Amino acid sequence: MNDTLLALLAFVPLVLAGVLLIGLRMAARTAMPIVFVVTALIALFAWEMSATRVLASTFQGLILTVSILWIIFGAILLLNTLKHSGGIKAIRNGFSGISPDRRVQAIIVAWLFGCFIEGASGFGTPAAVAAPLMVALGFPALAAVVVGMMIQSTPVSFGAVGTPIVVGVSGGLDRAGITETLEAGGATWMEYFRLIAGEVAVIHGIVGILMPLIMVVIMVRFFGANRSWKEGLSIAPFAIFAGVSFVVPYMLAGVLLGPEFPSMIGAMVGLAIVVPAARRGFLIPRDSWDFPESSAWPDQWIGKLEIKLDDVTGKAPISTLMGWVPYVLLAVILVASRTVEPFKNALTSFAFGWSDILGEAGVSGAIQPLYLPGGILLMVVLLTALLHRMRLGELKAAFGESSKTILGAGFVLIFTIPMVRILINSGVNAADLVSMPVAMAQLVADSVGGIYPFFAPAVGALGAFIAGSNTVSNLMLSDFQFNVAQQLGLSTAFMVALQAVGAAAGNMIAIHNVVAASATVGLLGREGETIRKTILPTIYYLVATGIIALIAFYVLGIGDPLLGLG
């Protein structure tokens, strides 16, 4: 079988997932087992992977599944804890002091607070935290998931204290070979690396200015009583103001400080500017917008997560500040766990896993239950129980409700993530073929020639769609993008930056991210509905980034002085 046919065959699992989830509107719990079986058959018979490696990849995926379920459980548990303590009621009441307008609430809770959580933690945590919080504030579950998934864009490249760049790009490139070339020209790896990080920040900053507006417009268009684009666009001045308030400090941090803190700094500065402005009604239109009455919501909008705020009886009301304290603690502890070395070392010291599963070199999995956001969330739950003076029965009720919610997500993810690991690990095979994701990327590159820079972000997004991770996409495809840039005589640093930006955007439609976010609000089975809506901002992000790429390379003639290319 020739390379083109093999590459087309590698696309089959993704196309099949799209057809089943989006085209046929099949629930992920039905679609993903089918996709898993098809992926395994292609791996065994076309890629000639050994049965042992396919099985080892499946076990590796199951270990990763446990990690993701741990995060989801922690996010749901915190929300249920706040429901029983009265904290959610206090938070909801507090928003009436900022703005009753749901568009403003989405920008503050999802965009700014969500971007901070992404910067501190990453790995799908912001959607898992923000979506149930929005449900508790009165958003329809489907709207909360769609809005929550759109957080997975601009801040993602610098999520988890810069992991997609620090781990993904560094680990994905031939660092030793590049360093040798750099040193021969009197430069260093760190200069080159900082150049990539800065270019990622600038590209995201330009494209991301409009993301709060796009988020609100899609929410209003699909979940408003009037299904109106105009009602979403009417808040454009405030939304763009919020976008600028985030991206300016974000870009400055990326260029001047490196990849660890842009998303957190952008979000903190943005919150400090936008919240007081919203309280004063700055740039907010008079036509305050809300969802239709909940009694009029279609069934597909409603999840199984119920937040009955009037259930809290026999307790003194909690202040708005005390209601928000658990989320402040979450942010502080997440940042400390990633930046304070003694604390980080203590959390990571407790781990268990399986190295070289079934004897397959490089196929390993490990779980760090305290270091993962799930462990941090559990710590915050226990602190919340003390601060909010909860009774033991209330805490037990929160645990019971959260445990029931997690079961549905587990079934879907035990097929989705092992499928991903088979694709990624397919580079070791008897036929001496590159891995399936790299084969797909090569087909795209070979098909488009000199206009490839326009498609480079889409290649990164493809990797994230497969893996559900910007970091993994960068690990898989950074070296490929580097080599394509060399062949075309273009800046390698800028091409790798395009990879990182595209991989961030791909998170908005990554299947297991959608499943994870849906699980937190009890909305499993409607993943295709979410993807049909989040594909719109994904297309915007990739097209805008592709246009920036063509202008940078062919109009501005951006170079790569560290490698003497371009």
C-alpha positions as CSV (number, residue, x, y, z in Angstrom):
1,M,0.0,0.0,0.0
2,N,1.5,3.4,-1.0
3,D,2.0,6.2,1.4
4,T,-1.0,8.3,0.3
5,L,-3.4,5.4,0.8
6,L,-1.9,4.7,4.2
7,A,-2.3,8.4,5.2
8,L,-5.9,8.4,4.0
9,L,-6.5,5.2,6.0
10,A,-5.0,6.9,9.1
11,F,-7.8,9.6,8.8
12,V,-10.5,6.9,8.9
13,P,-10.9,6.9,12.8
14,L,-11.2,10.7,12.8
15,V,-13.7,10.9,9.9
16,L,-15.7,8.0,11.4
17,A,-15.9,9.8,14.8
18,G,-17.0,13.0,13.0
19,V,-19.7,11.2,11.0
20,L,-21.1,9.3,14.0
21,L,-21.0,12.2,16.5
22,I,-21.8,15.2,14.3
23,G,-23.4,13.7,11.2
24,L,-25.5,10.9,12.7
25,R,-25.8,12.6,16.2
26,M,-24.8,9.4,17.9
27,A,-24.0,9.5,21.6
28,A,-20.2,9.2,22.3
29,R,-21.0,6.1,24.5
30,T,-22.1,4.3,21.3
31,A,-19.8,6.0,18.8
32,M,-16.4,5.7,20.6
33,P,-16.4,1.9,21.1
34,I,-16.9,1.6,17.3
35,V,-14.1,4.0,16.6
36,F,-11.8,2.2,19.1
37,V,-12.3,-1.1,17.3
38,V,-11.8,0.4,13.9
39,T,-8.6,2.1,15.1
40,A,-7.2,-1.1,16.6
41,L,-7.9,-3.0,13.3
42,I,-6.1,-0.4,11.2
43,A,-3.2,-0.4,13.7
44,L,-2.9,-4.2,13.5
45,F,-3.4,-4.9,9.8
46,A,-2.4,-1.7,8.0
47,W,0.3,-0.3,10.3
48,E,1.4,-3.8,11.4
49,M,1.6,-2.9,15.0
50,S,2.0,-5.9,17.3
51,A,-1.0,-7.0,19.3
52,T,1.1,-6.5,22.4
53,R,1.7,-2.9,21.5
54,V,-1.9,-2.2,20.8
55,L,-2.9,-3.8,24.1
56,A,-0.1,-1.9,26.0
57,S,-1.4,1.4,24.4
58,T,-4.9,0.5,25.6
59,F,-3.7,0.0,29.1
60,Q,-1.8,3.2,28.9
61,G,-5.0,5.0,27.8
62,L,-6.9,3.5,30.7
63,I,-4.3,4.8,33.2
64,L,-4.7,8.3,31.6
65,T,-8.5,7.8,31.8
66,V,-8.2,7.4,35.6
67,S,-6.3,10.7,35.8
68,I,-8.9,12.6,33.8
69,L,-11.8,11.0,35.8
70,W,-10.0,12.1,39.0
71,I,-10.0,15.7,37.7
72,I,-13.7,15.6,36.7
73,F,-14.7,14.0,40.0
74,G,-12.8,16.8,41.9
75,A,-14.5,19.5,39.9
76,I,-18.0,18.1,40.4
77,L,-17.3,17.4,44.1
78,L,-16.3,21.0,44.7
79,L,-19.5,22.3,43.0
80,N,-21.7,19.9,45.0
81,T,-19.9,20.8,48.2
82,L,-20.6,24.5,47.5
83,K,-24.2,23.6,46.7
84,H,-24.7,22.0,50.1
85,S,-22.8,24.7,52.0
86,G,-24.7,27.6,50.5
87,G,-21.6,28.8,48.7
88,I,-23.1,28.6,45.2
89,K,-26.1,30.6,46.3
90,A,-23.8,33.3,47.7
91,I,-21.8,33.4,44.4
92,R,-25.0,33.6,42.3
93,N,-26.3,36.5,44.5
94,G,-23.0,38.2,44.2
95,F,-23.3,38.4,40.4
96,S,-26.4,40.6,40.7
97,G,-24.0,43.2,42.1
98,I,-21.8,43.0,39.0
99,S,-24.3,42.6,36.3
100,P,-27.4,40.5,35.7
101,D,-26.5,40.3,32.0
102,R,-25.6,36.7,31.2
103,R,-23.2,37.9,28.5
104,V,-21.2,39.8,31.1
105,Q,-21.3,36.8,33.4
106,A,-20.0,34.5,30.7
107,I,-17.1,36.8,29.9
108,I,-16.1,37.1,33.6
109,V,-16.7,33.5,34.8
110,A,-15.8,31.6,31.6
111,W,-13.3,33.8,29.8
112,L,-11.3,35.6,32.6
113,F,-11.7,33.1,35.5
114,G,-11.5,30.2,33.1
115,C,-8.3,31.5,31.5
116,F,-6.7,31.8,35.0
117,I,-7.6,28.2,35.8
118,E,-6.2,27.1,32.5
119,G,-2.9,29.0,33.2
120,A,-2.6,27.4,36.6
121,S,-3.7,23.9,35.8
122,G,-4.6,23.1,32.1
123,F,-5.6,19.5,31.1
124,G,-9.2,20.3,30.6
125,T,-9.7,21.7,34.2
126,P,-11.1,25.1,33.2
127,A,-14.1,23.7,31.4
128,A,-14.6,21.1,34.2
129,V,-14.6,24.0,36.7
130,A,-16.4,26.7,34.8
131,A,-19.2,24.6,33.2
132,P,-20.8,23.4,36.4
133,L,-20.3,26.8,38.0
134,M,-22.2,28.4,35.1
135,V,-25.0,25.8,35.5
136,A,-25.1,26.7,39.1
137,L,-25.5,30.4,38.1
138,G,-28.5,29.5,35.9
139,F,-27.0,28.7,32.5
140,P,-28.4,25.8,30.5
141,A,-26.1,22.8,30.7
142,L,-25.4,22.7,27.0
143,A,-24.7,26.4,26.9
144,A,-22.3,26.0,29.8
145,V,-20.4,23.2,28.0
146,V,-20.2,25.1,24.7
147,V,-19.0,28.3,26.4
148,G,-16.6,26.2,28.6
149,M,-15.0,24.6,25.6
150,M,-14.3,27.9,24.0
151,I,-12.0,28.7,26.9
152,Q,-9.8,26.0,25.4
153,S,-8.2,28.4,22.9
154,T,-6.1,31.5,23.6
155,P,-4.8,30.5,27.1
156,V,-4.1,26.9,26.3
157,S,-0.6,27.2,24.9
158,F,0.5,28.6,28.2
159,G,-1.7,26.4,30.3
160,A,-0.5,24.4,33.3
161,V,2.3,26.9,33.8
162,G,3.5,26.7,30.2
163,T,3.5,22.9,29.9
164,P,2.5,22.8,26.2
165,I,5.5,24.9,25.3
166,V,8.0,23.9,28.1
167,V,7.3,20.1,27.7
168,G,5.5,19.9,24.3
169,V,7.7,22.0,22.1
170,S,11.0,21.3,23.9
171,G,10.3,17.6,23.9
172,G,9.0,17.5,20.4
173,L,12.0,19.1,18.7
174,D,15.5,17.7,18.2
175,R,17.0,19.9,20.9
176,A,20.5,18.5,20.7
177,G,20.7,19.0,16.9
178,I,19.2,22.5,17.0
179,T,21.5,23.5,19.8
180,E,24.5,22.4,17.9
181,T,23.5,24.6,14.9
182,L,22.6,27.5,17.2
183,E,26.0,27.4,19.0
184,A,27.8,27.3,15.7
185,G,26.2,30.6,14.9
186,G,26.8,32.1,18.3
187,A,23.3,31.7,19.7
188,T,21.7,29.5,22.3
189,W,18.8,27.1,22.7
190,M,17.2,29.4,25.3
191,E,17.1,32.4,22.8
192,Y,15.5,30.2,20.2
193,F,13.0,28.8,22.7
194,R,12.1,32.2,24.0
195,L,11.6,33.4,20.4
196,I,9.0,30.6,19.8
197,A,7.2,31.4,23.1
198,G,7.1,35.1,22.2
199,E,5.7,34.4,18.7
200,V,3.1,32.1,20.1
201,A,2.0,34.8,22.5
202,V,1.8,37.5,19.8
203,I,-0.2,35.2,17.4
204,H,-2.7,34.2,20.1
205,G,-2.9,37.8,21.3
206,I,-4.0,39.0,17.8
207,V,-6.5,36.3,17.2
208,G,-7.7,36.0,20.8
209,I,-9.0,39.6,21.1
210,L,-12.2,38.5,19.5
211,M,-12.7,35.3,21.4
212,P,-14.9,36.8,24.2
213,L,-17.1,38.3,21.6
214,I,-17.3,35.1,19.6
215,M,-18.1,33.2,22.8
216,V,-21.0,35.5,23.6
217,V,-22.4,35.7,20.1
218,I,-22.5,31.9,19.8
219,M,-24.1,31.6,23.2
220,V,-26.8,34.2,22.4
221,R,-27.4,32.9,18.9
222,F,-28.0,29.2,19.9
223,F,-29.4,29.7,23.4
224,G,-31.4,32.9,23.3
225,A,-35.2,33.1,22.9
226,N,-34.8,35.1,19.7
227,R,-31.8,33.1,18.2
228,S,-30.4,36.5,17.4
229,W,-26.8,37.3,16.2
230,K,-27.6,41.0,16.8
231,E,-28.2,40.5,20.5
232,G,-24.8,39.0,20.8
233,L,-23.1,41.6,18.7
234,S,-24.7,44.4,20.8
235,I,-22.2,43.8,23.6
236,A,-19.2,43.9,21.2
237,P,-17.6,47.0,22.8
238,F,-17.5,45.4,26.3
239,A,-16.4,42.0,24.9
240,I,-13.6,43.5,22.9
241,F,-12.6,45.6,25.9
242,A,-12.4,42.3,27.9
243,G,-10.4,40.7,25.1
244,V,-7.9,43.5,25.0
245,S,-7.7,43.6,28.8
246,F,-6.6,40.0,28.7
247,V,-4.4,39.8,25.6
248,V,-2.2,42.8,26.2
249,P,-0.7,41.7,29.5
250,Y,-0.7,38.1,28.1
251,M,1.4,39.1,25.1
252,L,3.8,41.2,27.2
253,A,4.3,38.3,29.6
254,G,4.9,35.8,26.8
255,V,7.5,38.1,25.1
256,L,9.2,39.4,28.2
257,L,8.9,36.6,30.8
258,G,8.6,33.3,28.8
259,P,5.9,30.6,28.7
260,E,5.1,29.9,32.3
261,F,2.8,32.8,33.3
262,P,1.1,34.6,30.3
263,S,-2.4,33.1,30.8
264,M,-2.4,33.7,34.5
265,I,-1.1,37.2,34.3
266,G,-3.4,38.0,31.5
267,A,-6.4,36.7,33.5
268,M,-5.4,38.4,36.7
269,V,-4.9,41.8,35.1
270,G,-8.1,41.3,33.0
271,L,-10.2,40.5,36.1
272,A,-8.8,43.5,37.9
273,I,-9.8,45.8,35.0
274,V,-13.0,44.2,33.7
275,V,-14.9,43.4,37.0
276,P,-14.8,47.0,38.3
277,A,-15.7,48.3,34.8
278,A,-18.7,45.9,34.7
279,R,-19.9,47.1,38.1
280,R,-20.0,50.6,36.7
281,G,-21.8,49.5,33.5
282,F,-18.8,50.6,31.4
283,L,-19.6,49.8,27.7
284,I,-22.4,47.4,28.7
285,P,-25.6,48.0,26.6
286,R,-28.9,48.8,28.2
287,D,-30.6,45.7,26.8
288,S,-29.6,43.3,29.6
289,W,-29.8,39.8,28.1
290,D,-30.9,36.5,29.7
291,F,-31.8,33.0,28.7
292,P,-35.5,32.1,28.2
293,E,-37.4,30.9,31.3
294,S,-36.0,27.4,32.3
295,S,-39.4,25.9,31.8
296,A,-39.1,26.7,28.1
297,W,-35.7,25.1,27.6
298,P,-35.5,22.2,25.2
299,D,-34.6,18.8,26.7
300,Q,-31.2,18.8,24.9
301,W,-30.2,21.9,26.8
302,I,-30.7,20.3,30.2
303,G,-28.1,18.1,32.0
304,K,-28.6,15.8,35.0
305,L,-26.6,18.0,37.3
306,E,-29.2,19.7,39.5
307,I,-28.3,22.8,41.6
308,K,-31.3,23.6,43.8
309,L,-30.1,26.6,45.7
310,D,-33.1,26.6,48.0
311,D,-32.1,23.2,49.4
312,V,-29.8,24.8,51.9
313,T,-31.9,25.1,55.1
314,G,-31.1,25.8,58.7
315,K,-27.8,27.6,57.9
316,A,-26.8,31.2,58.2
317,P,-26.3,32.8,54.7
318,I,-22.8,32.9,53.4
319,S,-21.3,36.1,52.2
320,T,-20.4,36.5,48.5
321,L,-16.7,36.7,49.5
322,M,-16.8,33.5,51.5
323,G,-18.7,31.8,48.6
324,W,-15.8,32.7,46.3
325,V,-13.0,31.7,48.8
326,P,-12.9,28.0,47.6
327,Y,-12.2,29.1,44.0
328,V,-9.6,31.6,45.2
329,L,-8.0,28.8,47.3
330,L,-8.1,26.5,44.2
331,A,-6.3,29.1,42.1
332,V,-3.7,29.8,44.8
333,I,-3.0,26.1,45.6
334,L,-2.8,25.2,41.9
335,V,-0.2,27.9,41.2
336,A,1.8,26.9,44.4
337,S,1.7,23.3,43.4
338,R,3.3,24.2,40.0
339,T,5.8,26.8,41.1
340,V,6.8,26.2,44.8
341,E,9.4,23.4,44.4
342,P,9.2,21.9,48.0
343,F,5.4,21.7,47.7
344,K,5.5,20.4,44.2
345,N,8.0,17.7,45.2
346,A,5.8,16.6,48.1
347,L,2.8,16.3,45.9
348,T,4.6,14.4,43.1
349,S,6.4,12.1,45.5
350,F,3.2,10.1,45.8
351,A,2.7,8.3,42.5
352,F,2.0,4.9,41.0
353,G,2.1,3.6,37.5
354,W,3.4,1.1,35.0
355,S,6.6,1.6,33.1
356,D,7.1,-0.1,29.7
357,I,3.7,-1.7,29.8
358,L,3.8,-5.4,28.7
359,G,7.5,-4.9,27.8
360,E,6.7,-2.2,25.2
361,A,9.5,0.5,25.4
362,G,8.2,4.0,25.9
363,V,4.6,3.0,26.6
364,S,4.2,3.9,30.2
365,G,1.6,5.4,32.4
366,A,1.6,7.0,35.9
367,I,-0.9,8.7,38.2
368,Q,0.0,11.4,40.7
369,P,-3.2,11.7,42.6
370,L,-2.1,14.6,44.8
371,Y,-0.4,16.6,42.1
372,L,-3.2,16.2,39.5
373,P,-5.9,19.0,39.7
374,G,-8.2,16.3,41.1
375,G,-6.1,16.1,44.3
376,I,-5.9,19.9,44.6
377,L,-9.7,20.1,44.2
378,L,-10.2,17.5,47.0
379,M,-7.9,19.5,49.3
380,V,-10.1,22.6,48.5
381,V,-13.3,20.6,49.3
382,L,-12.0,19.6,52.7
383,L,-10.9,23.2,53.4
384,T,-14.3,24.4,52.2
385,A,-16.1,22.0,54.5
386,L,-14.2,23.6,57.5
387,L,-14.6,27.2,56.3
388,H,-18.3,26.9,55.6
389,R,-18.9,24.8,58.7
390,M,-20.5,22.0,56.9
391,R,-22.1,19.0,58.7
392,L,-20.8,15.5,57.9
393,G,-24.1,14.5,56.3
394,E,-23.8,17.4,53.8
395,L,-20.3,16.4,52.8
396,K,-21.4,12.7,52.4
397,A,-24.3,13.9,50.2
398,A,-21.9,15.8,48.0
399,F,-19.6,12.8,47.6
400,G,-22.6,10.5,46.7
401,E,-24.0,12.9,44.1
402,S,-20.5,13.3,42.5
403,S,-19.8,9.6,42.4
404,K,-23.0,9.0,40.4
405,T,-22.2,11.7,37.9
406,I,-18.7,10.3,37.1
407,L,-19.9,6.8,36.0
408,G,-21.2,7.8,32.6
409,A,-18.0,9.7,31.7
410,G,-15.9,6.7,32.6
411,F,-17.6,4.4,30.1
412,V,-17.0,6.8,27.2
413,L,-13.4,7.7,28.1
414,I,-12.3,4.0,28.5
415,F,-12.7,3.8,24.7
416,T,-11.7,7.3,23.6
417,I,-8.3,7.7,25.3
418,P,-7.0,4.2,24.5
419,M,-7.9,4.9,20.9
420,V,-5.8,8.1,21.1
421,R,-2.8,6.2,22.5
422,I,-3.0,3.6,19.8
423,L,-2.7,6.4,17.2
424,I,0.1,8.1,19.0
425,N,2.1,4.9,19.6
426,S,1.7,3.5,16.1
427,G,5.1,4.8,15.0
428,V,6.7,1.5,16.3
429,N,5.6,-1.2,13.8
430,A,6.8,-4.0,11.7
431,A,6.3,-2.0,8.5
432,D,8.7,0.8,9.6
433,L,6.0,3.4,9.1
434,V,5.7,6.8,10.8
435,S,2.9,7.1,13.3
436,M,-0.6,7.7,12.0
437,P,-0.8,11.4,13.1
438,V,2.5,12.2,11.4
439,A,1.3,10.3,8.2
440,M,-1.8,12.6,8.2
441,A,0.3,15.7,8.6
442,Q,2.7,14.7,5.8
443,L,-0.2,14.1,3.5
444,V,-1.5,17.7,4.2
445,A,2.0,19.1,3.7
446,D,2.7,17.2,0.5
447,S,-0.7,18.2,-1.0
448,V,-0.5,22.0,-0.5
449,G,3.2,23.0,-1.2
450,G,4.2,26.6,-0.7
451,I,0.8,27.6,0.8
452,Y,1.4,25.1,3.6
453,P,1.9,27.9,6.3
454,F,-1.9,28.6,6.0
455,F,-2.6,24.9,6.9
456,A,0.2,24.6,9.6
457,P,-2.2,25.6,12.4
458,A,-4.8,23.1,11.2
459,V,-2.1,20.3,11.4
460,G,-1.6,21.3,15.0
461,A,-5.3,21.3,15.6
462,L,-5.6,17.9,14.1
463,G,-3.0,16.6,16.6
464,A,-5.0,18.1,19.4
465,F,-8.3,16.7,18.1
466,I,-6.7,13.3,18.1
467,A,-5.0,13.5,21.5
468,G,-7.2,16.0,23.3
469,S,-4.0,17.8,24.3
470,N,-2.0,20.8,23.1
471,T,1.1,19.3,24.8
472,V,0.8,15.9,23.1
473,S,0.1,17.5,19.7
474,N,3.3,19.6,20.1
475,L,5.3,16.5,21.1
476,M,4.0,14.6,18.0
477,L,4.2,17.3,15.4
478,S,6.7,20.1,16.4
479,D,9.6,18.3,14.7
480,F,7.5,17.6,11.6
481,Q,6.6,21.3,11.3
482,F,10.2,22.3,11.8
483,N,11.3,20.1,8.9
484,V,8.6,21.4,6.6
485,A,9.8,25.0,7.4
486,Q,13.3,24.0,6.5
487,Q,12.2,22.4,3.2
488,L,10.3,25.6,2.3
489,G,13.1,27.9,3.4
490,L,10.9,29.6,6.0
491,S,11.4,30.5,9.7
492,T,11.4,27.3,11.7
493,A,10.6,29.1,14.9
494,F,7.5,30.8,13.5
495,M,6.3,27.5,12.0
496,V,6.6,25.7,15.3
497,A,4.7,28.7,16.9
498,L,1.9,28.1,14.4
499,Q,1.9,24.5,15.4
500,A,1.4,25.4,19.1
501,V,-1.3,28.0,18.3
502,G,-3.2,25.6,16.1
503,A,-2.9,22.8,18.7
504,A,-4.4,25.1,21.3
505,A,-7.4,25.9,19.0
506,G,-7.9,22.1,18.4
507,N,-8.8,21.6,22.0
508,M,-12.2,23.3,21.4
509,I,-13.3,20.2,19.4
510,A,-11.2,17.5,21.0
511,I,-13.6,14.6,21.7
512,H,-12.5,13.5,25.1
513,N,-12.3,17.2,26.3
514,V,-15.9,17.6,25.2
515,V,-16.8,14.3,27.0
516,A,-15.0,15.4,30.2
517,A,-16.8,18.9,30.2
518,S,-20.1,17.3,29.4
519,A,-19.7,14.8,32.3
520,T,-19.4,17.7,34.8
521,V,-22.9,18.9,34.1
522,G,-24.5,15.5,33.5
523,L,-24.8,16.1,29.7
524,L,-23.3,12.9,28.3
525,G,-24.7,11.7,25.0
526,R,-24.8,15.2,23.3
527,E,-21.2,15.6,22.5
528,G,-21.9,16.0,18.7
529,E,-24.2,18.9,19.5
530,T,-21.4,20.7,21.4
531,I,-18.8,20.0,18.6
532,R,-21.2,21.4,15.9
533,K,-21.1,24.7,17.8
534,T,-17.5,24.8,18.9
535,I,-16.3,24.0,15.4
536,L,-17.3,27.6,14.4
537,P,-14.8,29.4,16.7
538,T,-12.2,26.7,15.9
539,I,-12.5,27.5,12.2
540,Y,-12.2,31.2,13.0
541,Y,-9.0,30.6,15.0
542,L,-7.4,28.4,12.3
543,V,-8.3,30.7,9.4
544,A,-7.2,33.8,11.2
545,T,-3.9,32.2,12.3
546,G,-3.3,30.9,8.8
547,I,-3.8,34.3,7.3
548,I,-1.3,35.7,9.9
549,A,1.1,33.0,8.8
550,L,0.9,33.9,5.1
551,I,1.4,37.6,5.9
552,A,4.3,37.0,8.2
553,F,6.1,34.7,5.8
554,Y,5.3,36.2,2.4
555,V,4.6,39.9,3.0
556,L,6.6,40.8,6.1
557,G,9.3,38.2,5.2
558,I,9.7,37.2,8.9
559,G,13.1,35.4,9.3
560,D,14.7,33.0,11.7
561,P,18.1,34.7,12.4
562,L,19.1,32.1,15.0
563,L,19.2,29.4,12.3
564,G,20.0,31.6,9.4
565,L,16.8,30.5,7.6
566,G,14.0,32.4,5.8
